Amino acid sequence: MNKDIIAGKWTQIKGKAQARWGDLTDDVFDVAEGNSEYLSGKLQERYGWNRERAEEEVREFERTLG
């Protein structure tokens, strides 16, 4: 699933993202609106992951949506 589709369906996808990364707040998901770079940055901040790990988490999540 490409980034444009994710951004367009963010409202529906947001619940799945919240289930996966429960430590992130609703506000983070509302601001992210499908922006993988923003989401990756918030994952790094909240979970203490390095950039590569956070980006891989987001990519894996995107794959599960397809």
GIHUDA-V401027 format. One record per backbone hydrogen bond with DSSP energy under -0.5 kcal/mol. NH is the residue of the N-H (numbers start at 1). CO is the residue of the C=O. E is the energy in kcal/mol with one decimal. If there is no record, write none. Layout:
BEGIN
nh,co,e
NH,CO,E
NH,CO,E
END
This chain:
BEGIN
nh,co,e
6,2,-2.1
7,3,-2.6
8,4,-2.1
9,5,-2.0
10,7,-1.0
12,9,-0.7
13,9,-2.2
14,10,-2.7
16,13,-0.8
17,13,-1.9
18,14,-2.6
19,15,-1.9
20,16,-1.8
21,17,-2.7
24,21,-1.9
29,25,-1.6
30,26,-2.6
31,27,-2.5
32,28,-2.5
33,29,-1.8
35,32,-2.8
36,34,-0.9
39,35,-2.4
40,36,-2.6
41,37,-2.1
42,38,-2.2
43,39,-2.2
44,40,-2.2
45,41,-2.2
46,42,-2.7
47,43,-2.6
48,44,-1.4
49,43,-0.7
54,50,-2.3
55,51,-2.6
56,52,-2.3
57,53,-2.3
58,54,-2.0
59,55,-2.5
60,56,-2.8
61,57,-2.2
62,58,-2.5
63,59,-2.1
64,60,-1.8
65,61,-0.8
65,62,-0.7
66,62,-0.7
66,63,-0.7
END
